Amino acid sequence: MSAPPPSAAAPPASAVTIVEGALRLEALRLIRVRGADAASFLHGQLTQDFKLLGLSEARLAALCSAKGRMLASFVGFKRSHEEVWLACRRDLQGATLKRLSMFVLRAQARLDAPEAELALIGLAGAAAGTAVSGDVAAQPVWSQRRIAGDASLVRLPDAAGRPRWLWAGPAEAAEPLLAALPALAPSAWDWLEVRSGIAPVVAATVEAFVPQMLNYELVGGVNFQKGCYPGQEVVARSQYRGTLKRRTQLLRAELPMAPGQEVWWSGDAGQPSGLVAFAAPAPDGGHDALVELKLAALDGGSLHLGTADGPPLARLSLPYTVPASAETSLG
C-alpha cells in the first residue's frame, strides 16, 4: 500500500532543493518530569514504555483520552533515571502539562515547562550533525547521546534522504550553535517532518485520531507489551480485532494544505474520507501533507482537498510500509 499509483509519481531527486542546516524549534516546547517516580508515572500515562527506556534511547509517544484519541504527541527521552524530557507541540504544551499534572497524585514526580532554561534545535543533514557532535553517522534512529554543554542529541528518523537530530539543552548554548550552522527555515523543517511520515498532534487535530490512524504503531510510537494507560483498551482493540479502517498517507497538492482540512474521495462524494494531519510547502514546488484516510479510498478514484470537487491530490510514497488492510497489520 505504500507505493503510489503510477499517476502520482514523486518529483525526480535532482529537482529537490537541498534542505540542510539548523533552526530553533519555536513550534516545540519541553515538558520536564523529575523525581523518583518520573519514569513510572509517564509509563502509566503515555503509549510508550518509559520504565524500561535506557539512558541512550529516545521514543515517540502519545497521550490519549479515555476513548483512545490522541491529545498530544512527544519525543521523549531520559536525562537520568529520575528525569525525563518530553518535546511536544507548543500549542499543546499548556493543556498537556495541566492534564498530566492532574494525575500525579502521590507519585514522586514534578512537572514543569522550563522555557527560559532550555531550548530545542532541529538539525538536518549529515554536515549539521557532524558539526554538533563529531562522528554521528553511526548513531541509531531513536537514540540519545549526551554531548558537550550538558545537551542531549536525539537521532530522529531520516526524511527525504537526510539524517535529522533534535538538540535539547541549555538556552545559553543555543545561539552559538545556531550561529555556526546554515539557517534552516521553519517551513523546510516542517516539510522534513511530513516526509518522515510521522505526523505530530497539533491543536487542530486534538482527539481526531487513535494512534494507529497516524501509523504510530508502525514507527515505534506504541508499546503493546506495557501496562495500562488512558485509552489503552481502545488502542489495543483497534490493533488486535482488526477494526482499523483508516491510515495515514503522504499526499501532494498544488495549493497549500493545513491540519484539520477535510479530504474527499470520488468513490464516496457524500462525505469526507480523510483529514489532513500535518502539511508543509515542498522546496521544489507544491505542498505535501500527511493525511489520515479511509483505506477504501485507496482502491481507485480520485482524492480532493476541501470538497468533493476541490483541488486534486496525488499520492506519494511513505518511507515505511503501510499494511494493505487492518488485518495484515496484526500479529
C-alpha positions as CSV (number, residue, x, y, z in Angstrom):
1,M,0.0,0.0,0.0
2,S,2.9,2.3,0.5
3,A,3.7,2.6,-3.2
4,P,1.9,5.4,-5.1
5,P,-0.2,4.7,-8.1
6,P,1.5,5.3,-11.5
7,S,-0.2,8.6,-12.0
8,A,1.2,10.1,-8.7
9,A,5.0,9.9,-9.1
10,A,7.2,12.0,-6.9
11,P,9.5,14.6,-8.5
12,P,12.9,13.5,-9.5
13,A,15.6,13.8,-6.9
14,S,17.5,16.3,-8.9
15,A,14.5,18.7,-8.7
16,V,14.5,18.8,-4.9
17,T,16.2,21.8,-3.3
18,I,18.9,21.0,-0.7
19,V,17.4,21.2,2.8
20,E,20.1,21.2,5.4
21,G,21.1,23.3,8.4
22,A,19.7,24.2,11.8
23,L,16.9,26.2,13.4
24,R,15.4,26.9,16.8
25,L,12.3,24.9,17.0
26,E,9.8,27.6,18.1
27,A,6.9,25.3,17.3
28,L,8.1,22.8,20.0
29,R,8.3,23.1,23.8
30,L,9.7,20.9,26.5
31,I,7.9,19.3,29.4
32,R,10.2,18.2,32.2
33,V,9.3,15.5,34.6
34,R,11.6,14.9,37.6
35,G,11.5,12.7,40.7
36,A,11.9,9.1,41.8
37,D,8.7,8.2,40.0
38,A,9.2,10.2,36.9
39,A,9.5,7.3,34.5
40,S,6.9,5.1,36.2
41,F,4.4,8.0,36.2
42,L,4.8,8.6,32.5
43,H,4.7,4.8,31.9
44,G,1.1,4.9,33.2
45,Q,0.1,7.9,31.2
46,L,1.6,7.5,27.7
47,T,1.6,4.9,24.9
48,Q,5.3,4.2,25.4
49,D,7.3,2.2,28.0
50,F,9.4,4.8,29.9
51,K,10.3,2.5,32.8
52,L,12.5,0.3,30.7
53,L,13.7,3.2,28.5
54,G,17.5,3.3,28.5
55,L,19.6,6.5,29.0
56,S,20.9,6.2,25.5
57,E,17.4,5.8,23.9
58,A,14.5,8.1,22.9
59,R,11.0,7.2,21.9
60,L,7.9,8.5,20.1
61,A,4.9,8.5,22.4
62,A,1.3,9.8,22.6
63,L,-1.1,10.9,25.4
64,C,-4.6,9.6,24.7
65,S,-8.0,10.3,26.1
66,A,-10.1,7.6,27.7
67,K,-11.5,6.9,24.3
68,G,-8.1,6.3,22.8
69,R,-8.0,9.6,20.9
70,M,-4.6,11.4,20.8
71,L,-4.4,14.5,22.9
72,A,-0.7,15.2,22.2
73,S,2.4,13.5,20.8
74,F,6.0,13.6,22.1
75,V,9.6,12.8,21.5
76,G,10.6,11.6,25.0
77,F,14.0,10.7,26.5
78,K,15.6,10.2,29.9
79,R,18.2,12.6,31.1
80,S,18.7,10.4,34.2
81,H,16.8,7.7,36.0
82,E,14.8,10.5,37.7
83,E,14.4,13.0,34.9
84,V,12.5,12.7,31.6
85,W,12.2,15.3,28.9
86,L,9.2,15.4,26.6
87,A,9.2,17.6,23.4
88,C,5.7,18.4,22.2
89,R,4.0,21.0,20.1
90,R,4.0,24.5,21.6
91,D,0.2,24.9,21.0
92,L,-0.5,21.9,23.2
93,Q,2.2,22.3,25.9
94,G,0.0,24.2,28.4
95,A,-3.1,21.9,28.2
96,T,-0.8,18.8,28.2
97,L,1.1,19.9,31.3
98,K,-2.1,20.7,33.1
99,R,-3.7,17.3,32.2
100,L,-0.6,15.3,33.2
101,S,-0.3,17.2,36.5
102,M,-3.8,16.2,37.4
103,F,-2.8,12.5,37.6
104,V,0.4,12.9,39.6
105,L,-1.4,12.3,42.9
106,R,1.0,10.7,45.3
107,A,3.7,9.9,42.7
108,Q,7.1,11.4,43.4
109,A,7.1,13.4,40.1
110,R,7.3,17.1,39.5
111,L,6.3,18.6,36.1
112,D,7.3,21.9,34.7
113,A,7.9,23.8,31.5
114,P,11.5,25.1,31.6
115,E,11.1,27.5,28.7
116,A,13.7,30.1,30.0
117,E,16.3,27.4,30.8
118,L,16.2,25.1,27.9
119,A,16.0,25.3,24.1
120,L,15.2,22.9,21.2
121,I,17.1,22.9,17.9
122,G,16.4,20.9,14.8
123,L,19.4,19.7,12.7
124,A,19.1,18.3,9.2
125,G,21.9,16.9,7.0
126,A,25.0,15.0,7.9
127,A,27.2,18.1,7.9
128,A,25.0,19.7,10.6
129,G,25.1,16.6,12.8
130,T,28.8,16.3,12.4
131,A,29.4,19.9,13.3
132,V,27.5,19.5,16.6
133,S,28.8,16.1,17.7
134,G,31.7,14.9,15.6
135,D,31.1,11.4,14.2
136,V,27.3,10.9,14.3
137,A,27.0,8.6,11.3
138,A,26.6,5.5,13.4
139,Q,24.1,7.0,15.8
140,P,20.9,4.8,15.5
141,V,17.5,6.3,14.9
142,W,15.6,6.9,18.2
143,S,18.8,7.0,20.2
144,Q,20.0,9.8,22.6
145,R,23.6,11.0,23.0
146,R,24.8,13.4,25.8
147,I,27.1,15.9,24.2
148,A,29.2,18.9,25.2
149,G,27.4,21.7,27.1
150,D,25.0,19.3,29.0
151,A,22.8,18.9,26.0
152,S,21.1,15.8,24.5
153,L,21.2,14.9,20.8
154,V,18.4,12.7,19.7
155,R,18.6,11.0,16.3
156,L,15.2,11.3,14.6
157,P,14.0,9.3,11.6
158,D,15.5,10.3,8.3
159,A,13.4,12.4,5.9
160,A,13.8,12.8,2.2
161,G,17.2,11.1,2.4
162,R,18.5,13.4,5.1
163,P,19.5,12.4,8.7
164,R,17.9,14.6,11.4
165,W,18.5,15.3,15.0
166,L,16.8,17.0,17.9
167,W,19.2,19.0,20.1
168,A,17.9,19.8,23.6
169,G,20.0,21.7,26.1
170,P,20.7,25.0,28.0
171,A,19.3,28.1,26.3
172,E,22.6,29.9,26.5
173,A,24.2,27.3,24.4
174,A,21.6,27.5,21.6
175,E,22.6,30.8,20.0
176,P,26.3,30.0,19.4
177,L,25.3,26.7,17.9
178,L,22.8,28.3,15.6
179,A,25.3,31.0,14.5
180,A,27.8,28.3,13.5
181,L,25.4,26.4,11.1
182,P,23.4,27.3,8.0
183,A,20.0,28.6,8.8
184,L,17.1,26.2,8.0
185,A,13.6,27.8,7.5
186,P,10.7,26.5,9.7
187,S,8.8,25.6,6.6
188,A,11.7,23.4,5.5
189,W,11.8,21.6,8.8
190,D,8.0,21.1,8.6
191,W,8.4,19.6,5.2
192,L,11.0,17.2,6.5
193,E,8.6,16.3,9.3
194,V,6.0,15.5,6.7
195,R,8.4,13.4,4.6
196,S,9.5,11.4,7.7
197,G,5.9,10.0,7.7
198,I,5.3,10.9,11.3
199,A,2.6,13.5,12.0
200,P,2.6,15.3,15.3
201,V,-0.7,16.0,17.0
202,V,-1.4,19.8,16.8
203,A,-4.2,21.9,18.2
204,A,-6.4,21.4,15.0
205,T,-6.2,17.6,15.3
206,V,-6.6,17.0,19.1
207,E,-8.8,13.9,19.6
208,A,-9.1,13.4,15.9
209,F,-7.1,10.1,15.7
210,V,-6.3,6.9,17.6
211,P,-2.5,6.3,17.3
212,Q,-2.8,3.7,14.5
213,M,-4.6,6.2,12.3
214,L,-1.4,8.1,12.3
215,N,0.6,4.9,11.8
216,Y,2.2,5.3,15.2
217,E,2.5,1.6,15.9
218,L,4.4,1.2,12.6
219,V,7.1,3.7,13.7
220,G,7.5,2.6,17.3
221,G,5.1,5.1,19.0
222,V,3.0,2.4,20.7
223,N,4.2,-0.3,23.0
224,F,1.7,-3.1,23.2
225,Q,3.6,-5.0,25.9
226,K,3.3,-2.4,28.6
227,G,0.6,-1.9,31.2
228,C,-2.4,0.2,31.2
229,Y,-2.6,3.9,30.3
230,P,-5.6,6.1,29.4
231,G,-7.3,4.8,26.2
232,Q,-5.2,1.6,26.2
233,E,-8.1,-0.7,25.8
234,V,-9.4,1.2,22.7
235,V,-5.9,1.3,21.2
236,A,-5.3,-2.4,21.8
237,R,-8.8,-3.3,20.4
238,S,-8.1,-1.4,17.2
239,Q,-4.8,-3.4,16.8
240,Y,-5.9,-6.9,17.7
241,R,-9.5,-7.1,16.5
242,G,-8.8,-5.8,13.0
243,T,-11.2,-2.8,13.4
244,L,-8.8,-0.2,11.9
245,K,-10.1,1.1,8.6
246,R,-8.1,4.3,8.3
247,R,-4.4,5.0,7.8
248,T,-2.1,8.0,7.1
249,Q,-0.9,8.5,3.6
250,L,1.5,11.0,2.0
251,L,-0.3,13.3,-0.5
252,R,0.7,16.2,-2.6
253,A,-1.4,19.2,-3.8
254,E,-0.6,22.3,-5.8
255,L,-2.3,24.6,-3.2
256,P,-1.5,24.9,0.5
257,M,-2.9,22.4,2.9
258,A,-3.4,22.8,6.7
259,P,-4.1,20.4,9.6
260,G,-7.8,19.8,10.1
261,Q,-8.7,20.2,6.4
262,E,-11.0,17.5,5.0
263,V,-10.1,15.3,2.1
264,W,-12.8,13.9,-0.2
265,W,-12.8,10.7,-2.3
266,S,-14.7,10.4,-5.6
267,G,-15.9,7.0,-4.6
268,D,-18.0,8.4,-1.8
269,A,-18.7,12.0,-2.7
270,G,-21.4,12.4,0.0
271,Q,-19.0,12.7,2.9
272,P,-15.3,13.4,3.7
273,S,-13.0,10.4,3.7
274,G,-9.9,11.9,5.3
275,L,-8.3,14.6,7.4
276,V,-5.0,16.5,6.9
277,A,-2.8,15.8,9.9
278,F,0.3,17.8,9.1
279,A,1.3,19.8,6.0
280,A,4.1,21.9,4.6
281,P,5.2,23.6,1.3
282,A,7.7,21.5,-0.6
283,P,11.0,23.1,-1.6
284,D,10.6,22.0,-5.2
285,G,7.1,23.4,-5.5
286,G,3.7,22.2,-4.4
287,H,2.6,21.2,-1.0
288,D,3.0,17.8,0.9
289,A,0.8,16.5,3.7
290,L,0.3,13.5,5.9
291,V,-3.4,12.7,5.6
292,E,-5.4,10.3,7.6
293,L,-7.6,8.5,5.0
294,K,-10.1,5.6,4.7
295,L,-8.4,2.5,3.4
296,A,-11.3,2.2,0.9
297,A,-10.2,5.4,-0.7
298,L,-7.1,3.7,-2.0
299,D,-9.0,1.3,-4.2
300,G,-9.5,3.7,-7.1
301,G,-11.0,7.0,-8.0
302,S,-9.6,10.5,-7.1
303,L,-8.8,12.4,-4.0
304,H,-9.7,16.1,-3.5
305,L,-8.9,18.8,-0.9
306,G,-11.7,20.6,0.9
307,T,-14.7,19.5,-1.1
308,A,-15.7,16.7,-3.5
309,D,-14.7,18.8,-6.5
310,G,-11.8,20.6,-4.8
311,P,-8.1,20.6,-5.8
312,P,-6.8,17.1,-6.8
313,L,-4.4,15.3,-4.5
314,A,-1.6,12.9,-5.7
315,R,-0.3,10.1,-3.6
316,L,3.4,9.8,-2.8
317,S,5.4,7.0,-1.1
318,L,5.9,6.9,2.6
319,P,9.3,6.0,3.9
320,Y,7.9,2.8,5.5
321,T,5.5,0.1,4.6
322,V,1.8,0.5,5.4
323,P,-0.2,-2.7,5.7
324,A,-2.8,-3.1,2.9
325,S,-5.6,-3.7,5.4
326,A,-6.3,-3.7,9.1
327,E,-6.0,-7.5,9.2
328,T,-2.5,-7.6,7.7
329,S,-1.2,-5.2,10.4
330,L,-1.9,-7.8,13.2
331,G,0.4,-10.3,14.5
